[in-house]
Amino acid sequence: MDLRFVDGLETVPAAAWNALVPGGNPFVRHEFLLALERHGCAGERFGWIPRHLLAFDGDRLVGAVPLYAKDNSYGEFVFDWAWADFWERHGRRYYPKLVAASPYSPVTGPRLLVHPEAGREAVTAALAGALVEETRRGGFSGVHVLFPPREENEALERAGWMRRLGCQFHWHNRGWRDFDDFLDAFTSRRRKAIRRERRRVREAGVEFEVLESPGIDHEHWARFHRFYAGTFHRKGGVPTLTPGFFEEINRTLPGGVVLVEARRAGRVIAAALCLRDGHALYGRHWGSDEFIDGLHFETCYYQGLDYCLRHGLARFEPGAQGEHKVPRGFEPVATHSAHWVADEALRPAVADFVRHEARAVADYMATLRADLPWRQGAPAP
């Protein structure tokens, strides 16, 4: 097996890369990752330096890892600033590090990409081994695989990597016909609260339009970028995605981009961006220039749920964090990451940290499950 690293996806054929992506997860598709590179969203400016790993069997691409050298921890959503501080206090450098991820995308999906006709176990082992060797060779503090599916995480754990547990809140379709049918699974109190929340938005005169790629034009993207950037600026963040990036994925991911616009008195006042594949909808960014009670929940969550129910999607992942999602029918779900630390002296402390953290996360999820809104006998787990 021939293993090599490349500093971008321009030279990698899209069809060969996408053949490694089961289910078409949009966040690791060639089109999405290449658009990040072309528009400077991933690169030196923001500290996501492409260093993708490729595995060839002869001339055929049989494996790959979307890989980046990082000099910061921004846009990862698996928080390790305490680790960086720990390294500094012990006279070590935490940066640079290697990260296998989809930039700015806290979405579970394949990270050790393997062609379906290749031997998964052998290719996975080769990719994992190459990541460790590159970490050592390049003087990186470690390598971190963020939001892999459980089976990938378990394979890395068997190879000696450390497993870290996280939590998100996802909606699962239990065969509901429409939103009213979904609400019928709620207790009366929770059902009334959501109907009241949605009614306030309607009574404020807000109407919604759902647009899908490639039918989202330049005007829509310019407006959405203003909302998106405004949200980051208000929170002291950095809006790394550009209008050009949004317009490119609109062209290259037909049917894969969903934009929800909220309109009041003829003017668009808010919008939310989602991506989708054949199974799930993924909420990513939103923004608004008016405050209306309930507008955020309606634009980002309830419109997404409506979309999933209309299109028969099995799952809605509305983004990282947010305990407020639980009483609205989003269930606590474990997320995973895998970590290999180069410094043998610091490795035991990190292993101890992730063990204690995993117990705390498991307890947290168990507590939140008690707040799920389902009535007795409803079609919920």
C-alpha positions in Angstrom: 0.0 0.0 0.0 1.4 3.4 -1.0 0.8 6.1 1.6 1.4 9.8 0.8 0.4 13.2 2.1 -0.8 16.1 -0.1 -1.2 19.8 0.7 -4.6 20.1 -0.9 -7.4 18.4 -2.8 -7.0 20.2 -6.2 -4.8 17.3 -7.4 -7.2 14.5 -6.1 -10.0 13.5 -8.5 -13.4 14.2 -6.9 -14.8 10.9 -8.1 -12.0 8.9 -6.5 -12.3 10.7 -3.2 -16.1 10.6 -3.1 -16.0 6.8 -3.8 -14.6 6.5 -0.2 -17.5 8.4 1.4 -20.3 6.0 2.5 -23.7 7.6 2.4 -22.4 10.8 0.8 -21.9 12.7 4.1 -21.6 16.2 2.8 -18.9 17.4 5.2 -16.3 15.0 3.9 -17.2 15.1 0.3 -14.5 16.4 -2.0 -16.7 19.4 -3.1 -17.1 20.7 0.5 -13.5 20.3 1.5 -12.1 21.7 -1.7 -14.4 24.8 -1.5 -13.0 25.5 2.0 -9.5 25.4 0.5 -10.3 27.5 -2.6 -11.9 30.3 -0.6 -9.3 30.5 2.1 -11.5 29.1 4.8 -9.1 26.3 5.3 -5.5 27.4 5.0 -2.8 29.4 6.7 -5.0 32.4 7.5 -7.1 30.4 10.0 -4.6 27.7 10.9 -6.2 24.8 9.1 -3.3 23.7 6.9 -4.3 20.8 4.6 -2.1 17.7 4.9 -4.5 15.1 3.6 -3.4 11.4 3.8 -4.0 9.2 0.8 -3.6 5.4 0.5 -3.2 3.8 -2.9 -3.3 0.2 -4.1 -1.6 0.5 -7.4 -3.2 3.4 -9.1 -6.5 3.1 -7.2 -7.3 5.4 -4.2 -8.4 3.0 -1.5 -8.2 5.1 1.6 -7.9 8.7 2.8 -8.0 11.0 5.8 -9.1 14.7 5.7 -6.1 15.9 7.7 -4.9 19.3 8.8 -1.9 20.7 10.7 -3.2 23.1 13.3 -1.6 26.0 15.2 -4.7 26.7 17.2 -7.9 24.9 18.4 -10.5 27.1 16.7 -13.3 25.5 14.8 -12.9 22.0 16.2 -15.7 21.7 18.8 -13.8 19.1 20.8 -12.3 21.5 23.3 -8.7 21.0 24.3 -7.5 24.5 25.5 -7.0 22.9 28.9 -4.7 20.4 27.3 -2.7 23.2 25.6 -2.3 24.9 29.0 -1.2 21.6 30.6 1.5 21.3 27.9 2.7 24.8 28.5 2.9 24.4 32.3 5.1 21.4 31.7 7.4 23.3 29.4 6.1 21.6 26.2 4.6 23.0 23.0 1.0 21.8 22.2 1.0 23.4 18.8 1.4 22.4 16.1 -0.8 19.3 16.2 -2.6 17.2 13.5 -6.4 17.0 13.3 -8.4 14.7 11.2 -11.8 16.5 10.8 -14.1 18.5 8.7 -13.2 22.1 9.5 -15.9 24.0 11.5 -18.2 21.0 11.3 -19.1 19.2 14.6 -20.9 16.5 12.6 -20.2 12.8 13.0 -19.0 11.2 9.8 -16.2 9.0 8.4 -12.7 10.2 9.0 -10.7 7.1 8.0 -12.2 6.9 4.6 -12.0 3.4 3.0 -13.1 2.2 -0.5 -16.0 -0.2 -0.1 -14.2 -2.8 -2.2 -11.0 -2.6 -0.2 -10.2 -4.5 3.0 -11.5 -2.1 5.6 -9.4 -3.5 8.5 -6.1 -3.4 6.6 -6.7 0.0 5.2 -7.8 1.5 8.5 -4.7 0.1 10.2 -2.5 1.5 7.5 -4.1 4.9 7.8 -3.9 5.0 11.6 -0.3 3.9 11.5 0.6 6.6 9.0 -1.0 9.2 11.2 1.1 8.2 14.2 4.3 8.1 12.1 3.6 11.5 10.6 3.0 12.9 14.1 6.4 11.7 15.2 8.2 12.6 12.1 6.8 16.1 11.9 7.3 17.0 15.5 3.5 17.4 16.2 2.3 17.1 19.8 -0.3 14.6 18.8 -3.0 13.7 16.3 -6.7 14.0 17.0 -9.6 12.3 15.0 -12.7 14.4 15.7 -16.3 13.1 15.4 -15.6 9.7 13.8 -18.4 7.1 13.9 -18.3 4.7 16.8 -16.7 1.8 14.8 -13.8 4.0 13.7 -13.3 5.2 17.2 -13.3 1.7 18.6 -10.7 0.6 16.0 -8.4 3.4 17.0 -8.9 2.6 20.7 -7.9 -1.0 20.1 -4.7 0.4 18.4 -3.9 2.3 21.6 -5.5 5.6 21.0 -7.4 7.4 23.8 -11.2 7.7 23.4 -12.9 10.9 24.4 -16.7 11.1 24.8 -18.9 14.1 24.1 -22.6 14.9 23.8 -24.9 16.4 21.2 -28.7 16.5 20.8 -30.3 14.8 17.8 -33.8 14.3 16.6 -34.8 10.8 15.4 -37.8 10.2 13.2 -40.0 7.6 14.7 -42.3 7.4 11.7 -44.3 10.6 12.4 -46.5 11.8 9.6 -46.1 15.5 10.2 -45.4 18.1 13.0 -48.7 17.6 14.7 -48.2 13.9 14.8 -44.7 14.5 16.3 -46.2 16.7 19.0 -48.8 14.1 19.8 -45.9 12.1 21.3 -45.3 14.9 23.9 -46.8 15.4 27.3 -49.6 17.9 27.2 -47.5 20.6 29.0 -44.6 20.4 26.6 -46.9 20.1 23.6 -48.7 23.4 24.6 -45.4 25.1 25.2 -44.1 24.4 21.7 -47.4 25.4 20.0 -47.4 28.6 22.0 -43.8 29.3 20.9 -44.6 28.7 17.2 -47.8 30.8 17.5 -45.9 33.8 18.8 -43.7 33.8 15.7 -46.7 33.6 13.3 -48.5 36.3 15.2 -45.5 38.6 14.8 -46.1 38.3 11.0 -43.1 36.1 10.2 -43.3 33.8 7.2 -40.8 31.2 6.0 -39.4 30.0 2.7 -37.1 27.0 2.3 -34.6 27.1 -0.6 -32.5 24.2 -1.9 -29.3 24.1 -3.9 -28.6 24.9 -6.7 -31.6 27.2 -6.7 -30.2 29.7 -4.2 -28.9 32.8 -5.9 -26.2 35.4 -5.3 -28.6 37.8 -3.5 -29.6 35.1 -1.0 -26.0 34.2 -0.2 -25.0 37.8 0.2 -27.8 38.3 2.7 -27.1 35.1 4.5 -23.4 35.9 4.9 -24.4 39.2 6.5 -26.6 37.3 9.0 -23.9 34.6 9.6 -21.1 37.1 10.1 -23.2 39.2 12.4 -23.8 36.2 14.7 -20.1 35.6 15.0 -19.3 39.3 15.6 -21.9 39.6 18.3 -20.3 36.6 20.1 -16.7 37.8 19.6 -16.0 35.0 17.1 -14.4 35.0 13.6 -16.6 34.4 10.6 -14.3 32.1 8.6 -16.7 31.1 5.8 -17.0 33.4 2.8 -19.8 34.3 0.4 -17.8 32.5 -2.3 -17.6 29.3 -0.3 -21.4 29.3 0.2 -22.0 30.0 -3.5 -19.6 27.2 -4.6 -21.2 24.5 -2.4 -24.5 25.7 -3.7 -23.3 24.8 -7.3 -21.4 21.7 -6.4 -23.7 20.0 -3.9 -27.0 20.0 -5.8 -29.8 19.2 -3.3 -27.3 19.1 -0.5 -27.7 22.7 0.8 -30.9 23.9 2.5 -31.5 27.6 3.4 -34.4 28.7 5.6 -35.3 32.4 5.3 -37.6 34.2 7.7 -39.5 37.1 6.1 -41.5 39.9 7.9 -43.3 42.8 6.1 -41.6 41.9 2.9 -38.1 41.9 4.3 -35.9 38.9 5.2 -35.0 39.2 8.9 -33.3 35.9 9.6 -31.9 32.8 7.9 -30.5 29.4 8.8 -28.2 27.2 6.8 -28.4 23.4 6.8 -26.7 20.6 4.7 -28.2 17.3 4.1 -27.6 13.8 2.6 -30.1 11.0 1.9 -30.6 10.2 5.6 -30.2 13.4 7.7 -30.4 17.1 7.9 -27.5 19.0 9.5 -28.0 22.4 11.0 -24.9 24.7 10.8 -25.3 28.5 11.0 -27.9 31.1 11.5 -28.3 34.8 12.0 -30.9 37.6 12.3 -31.2 41.3 12.5 -34.4 41.4 14.6 -35.3 40.0 17.9 -38.6 38.2 18.0 -39.5 35.8 20.8 -39.2 32.3 19.5 -37.6 33.3 16.1 -34.4 31.3 16.8 -36.2 28.1 17.7 -38.5 28.4 14.8 -35.9 29.2 12.2 -33.2 26.7 13.3 -35.2 23.8 14.8 -38.9 23.7 14.0 -38.5 24.6 10.3 -35.8 21.9 10.1 -38.1 19.3 11.8 -40.8 20.2 9.3 -38.3 19.7 6.4 -37.3 16.3 7.7 -40.8 15.1 8.1 -41.8 16.3 4.6 -38.8 14.6 3.1 -38.7 11.4 5.1 -35.3 12.1 6.6 -34.4 9.9 9.6 -32.4 12.3 11.6 -31.8 16.0 12.3 -28.5 17.1 13.9 -29.0 20.8 14.6 -25.4 21.5 15.8 -23.2 21.3 18.9 -24.4 21.9 22.5 -27.8 23.2 23.6 -29.6 21.6 26.5 -32.6 23.7 25.5 -33.1 21.2 22.7 -34.0 18.3 25.0 -37.6 19.5 26.0 -38.2 20.0 22.3 -37.6 16.4 21.4 -33.9 16.3 20.6 -32.3 13.4 22.5 -28.8 13.3 24.1 -26.4 11.3 21.8 -22.8 10.3 22.4 -20.2 11.8 20.1 -16.6 10.5 19.9 -13.1 11.5 19.3 -9.8 9.6 19.3 -6.4 11.0 20.4 -2.8 9.9 20.1 -0.3 11.9 22.2 3.4 11.9 21.2 4.8 12.8 24.7 4.9 9.6 26.7 5.5 11.5 29.9 2.2 13.4 29.5 0.2 10.6 28.1 -1.0 9.0 31.4 -2.4 12.3 32.7 -4.4 12.8 29.5 -5.7 9.2 29.7 -6.8 9.9 33.3 -8.5 13.1 32.2 -10.5 11.4 29.4 -11.6 8.5 31.7 -13.0 10.9 34.3 -14.5 13.1 31.6 -16.3 10.1 30.0 -18.0 9.2 33.3 -19.1 12.8 33.8 -20.5 13.0 30.3 -22.4 9.7 30.7 -23.9 11.0 34.0 -24.8 14.2 32.3 -26.6 12.4 29.4 -28.5 10.2 31.9 -29.7 13.3 33.7 -30.9 15.0 30.5 -32.8 11.9 29.3 -35.1 12.4 32.3 -36.1 15.8 30.8 -37.3 14.3 27.4 -40.9 15.4 26.7 -42.4 12.0 25.7 -45.7 11.0 27.1 -46.2 7.4 28.3 -46.7 5.1 25.3 -45.3 7.5 22.7 -43.1 6.1 19.9 -39.9 7.1 21.5 -36.9 5.1 22.9 
